[in-house]
Amino acid sequence: MQIIDGKQVAQRFRGELKKRIDILAGKGIVPGLSVILVGNDPASASYVKGKEKACLELGMHSDNLHLPQDLSQEKLISIIEEKNADPRIHGILVQLPLPSHINEEAVIMAIDYRKDVDGFHPVNIGRMVIGKETFLPCTPHGILVLLKSAGIPVAGSHVVVVGRSNIVGKPVANMLVQKNGLGNATVTVCHTGTKDLAHHTRQADIIIAAAGKAGMITADMVAEGAVVIDVGVNRVDDPTKKRGYRLVGDVDFDQVAPKTSFITPVPGGVGPMTITMLMSNTVESAERSIKE
Ligand SMILES: NC(=O)c1ccc[n+]([C@@H]2O[C@H](COP(=O)([O-])OP(=O)(O)OC[C@H]3O[C@@H](n4cnc5c(N)ncnc54)[C@H](OP(=O)(O)O)[C@@H]3O)[C@@H](O)[C@H]2O)c1
């Protein structure tokens, strides 16, 4: 069994990104990312901080806006339109979830799809599905890069994805069926409507667990030698920790790991890749701005 070290893979990938950022700097361009946070959700605030830190470490321009919880949808959209028009900004990300009085879909639609580095705009999702160049959604892209970096053969493998959300399950399944160097897999997508989940997961060469349920993938659900990618990030109470909880994945790591050929830990697996792919999309957007 081998543990895939997401931090290490992300670090290597960022090294390559830095070279592209230096080339852009030589042409007078600094990739700029605008991250917009509305309200005071502590988890969102910590994700936003991580994105700012990554930007600064790579020598990118970070434009963070922290807006009040009661901000109107109209005001948020007018701020997005300003960023759409700002040539220093190559990527715009609105941290989700938004307060309930704001319609997420309307906000995503307001982002110029050419700056939608989260890859959530329907134009980018559509381009991904038909296999055209686009901004790939960050967590699914990170998963595919992790698999490739570990030398795991995806092409021809049977991948079982547990979860069908718009940000993880559906896009990762779509990317895996593409006829390209990252995909070409046979994919089964499972969800709460699936009968006998374990029957499906046991057939998998690769399991991608993205259900958001702590420890739900148990050893009896995994074939000997399978690859297990754990996307879940779940808080479980832990009085021994200063903050009163710890983070665990969707996989019962201690029981499952010995059966696998490769497995990702939580934290330190998929998580570090997500921010790295966001930086990569922002750099790509800056590179495209020269071509245009
Ligand atoms: N590391 C990262 O960078 C990163 C990024 C994004 C998300 N995450 C984590 O990944 C997890 C999933 O996130 P998400 O946004 O995709 O979650 P989500 O929107 O809640 O979707 C969860 C999906 O899992 C399915 N599901 C839930 N319980 C299930 C069960 N018992 N059996 C089969 N399917 C089940 C749901 O099915 P239905 O559709 O039928 O309800 C749904 O499709 C969360 O823990 C999240 O924190 C991590």
Ligand as a Chemical Component Dictionary entry (heavy atoms), coordinates in Angstrom:
data_LIG
# 
_chem_comp.id                   LIG 
_chem_comp.type                 NON-POLYMER 
_chem_comp.pdbx_formal_charge   0 
_chem_comp.three_letter_code    LIG 
# 
loop_
_chem_comp_atom.comp_id 
_chem_comp_atom.atom_id 
_chem_comp_atom.alt_atom_id 
_chem_comp_atom.type_symbol 
_chem_comp_atom.charge 
_chem_comp_atom.model_Cartn_x 
_chem_comp_atom.model_Cartn_y 
_chem_comp_atom.model_Cartn_z 
_chem_comp_atom.pdbx_ordinal 
LIG N1  N1  N 0  -10.763 18.400 -0.600 1  
LIG C1  C1  C 0  -11.395 19.304 -1.315 2  
LIG O1  O1  O 0  -10.786 20.169 -1.918 3  
LIG C2  C2  C 0  -12.885 19.239 -1.411 4  
LIG C3  C3  C 0  -13.553 20.012 -2.364 5  
LIG C4  C4  C 0  -14.936 19.892 -2.450 6  
LIG C5  C5  C 0  -15.611 19.050 -1.577 7  
LIG N2  N2  N 1  -14.922 18.358 -0.638 8  
LIG C6  C6  C 0  -15.599 17.438 0.291  9  
LIG O2  O2  O 0  -16.105 16.355 -0.472 10 
LIG C7  C7  C 0  -17.322 15.885 0.096  11 
LIG C8  C8  C 0  -18.401 15.946 -0.964 12 
LIG O3  O3  O 0  -18.626 17.291 -1.313 13 
LIG P1  P1  P 0  -19.812 17.744 -2.269 14 
LIG O4  O4  O 0  -19.837 19.208 -2.295 15 
LIG O5  O5  O -1 -19.723 16.951 -3.524 16 
LIG O6  O6  O 0  -21.048 17.211 -1.365 17 
LIG P2  P2  P 0  -22.606 17.236 -1.625 18 
LIG O7  O7  O 0  -23.003 18.348 -2.510 19 
LIG O8  O8  O 0  -23.236 17.101 -0.272 20 
LIG O9  O9  O 0  -22.880 15.869 -2.432 21 
LIG C9  C9  C 0  -22.721 14.622 -1.822 22 
LIG C10 C10 C 0  -23.069 13.553 -2.817 23 
LIG O10 O10 O 0  -22.862 12.288 -2.192 24 
LIG C11 C11 C 0  -24.033 11.487 -2.285 25 
LIG N3  N3  N 0  -24.191 10.719 -1.049 26 
LIG C12 C12 C 0  -24.328 11.196 0.215  27 
LIG N4  N4  N 0  -24.463 10.183 1.078  28 
LIG C13 C13 C 0  -24.403 9.040  0.344  29 
LIG C14 C14 C 0  -24.516 7.661  0.664  30 
LIG N5  N5  N 0  -24.681 7.250  1.930  31 
LIG N6  N6  N 0  -24.417 6.771  -0.342 32 
LIG C15 C15 C 0  -24.239 7.166  -1.620 33 
LIG N7  N7  N 0  -24.140 8.465  -1.992 34 
LIG C16 C16 C 0  -24.234 9.382  -1.000 35 
LIG C17 C17 C 0  -25.194 12.463 -2.471 36 
LIG O11 O11 O 0  -26.216 11.803 -3.184 37 
LIG P3  P3  P 0  -27.593 12.508 -3.654 38 
LIG O12 O12 O 0  -27.236 13.313 -4.863 39 
LIG O13 O13 O 0  -28.475 11.370 -3.979 40 
LIG O14 O14 O 0  -28.041 13.344 -2.490 41 
LIG C18 C18 C 0  -24.525 13.588 -3.267 42 
LIG O15 O15 O 0  -24.600 13.338 -4.655 43 
LIG C19 C19 C 0  -17.578 16.770 1.309  44 
LIG O16 O16 O 0  -17.070 16.132 2.465  45 
LIG C20 C20 C 0  -16.785 18.020 1.009  46 
LIG O17 O17 O 0  -16.376 18.714 2.182  47 
LIG C21 C21 C 0  -13.584 18.421 -0.544 48 
# 
loop_
_chem_comp_bond.comp_id 
_chem_comp_bond.atom_id_1 
_chem_comp_bond.atom_id_2 
_chem_comp_bond.value_order 
_chem_comp_bond.pdbx_ordinal 
LIG N1  C1  SING 1  
LIG C1  O1  DOUB 2  
LIG C1  C2  SING 3  
LIG C2  C3  SING 4  
LIG C2  C21 DOUB 5  
LIG C3  C4  DOUB 6  
LIG C4  C5  SING 7  
LIG C5  N2  DOUB 8  
LIG N2  C6  SING 9  
LIG N2  C21 SING 10 
LIG C6  O2  SING 11 
LIG C6  C20 SING 12 
LIG O2  C7  SING 13 
LIG C7  C8  SING 14 
LIG C7  C19 SING 15 
LIG C8  O3  SING 16 
LIG O3  P1  SING 17 
LIG P1  O4  DOUB 18 
LIG P1  O5  SING 19 
LIG P1  O6  SING 20 
LIG O6  P2  SING 21 
LIG P2  O7  DOUB 22 
LIG P2  O8  SING 23 
LIG P2  O9  SING 24 
LIG O9  C9  SING 25 
LIG C9  C10 SING 26 
LIG C10 O10 SING 27 
LIG C10 C18 SING 28 
LIG O10 C11 SING 29 
LIG C11 N3  SING 30 
LIG C11 C17 SING 31 
LIG N3  C12 SING 32 
LIG N3  C16 SING 33 
LIG C12 N4  DOUB 34 
LIG N4  C13 SING 35 
LIG C13 C14 SING 36 
LIG C13 C16 DOUB 37 
LIG C14 N5  SING 38 
LIG C14 N6  DOUB 39 
LIG N6  C15 SING 40 
LIG C15 N7  DOUB 41 
LIG N7  C16 SING 42 
LIG C17 O11 SING 43 
LIG C17 C18 SING 44 
LIG O11 P3  SING 45 
LIG P3  O12 DOUB 46 
LIG P3  O13 SING 47 
LIG P3  O14 SING 48 
LIG C18 O15 SING 49 
LIG C19 O16 SING 50 
LIG C19 C20 SING 51 
LIG C20 O17 SING 52 
# 
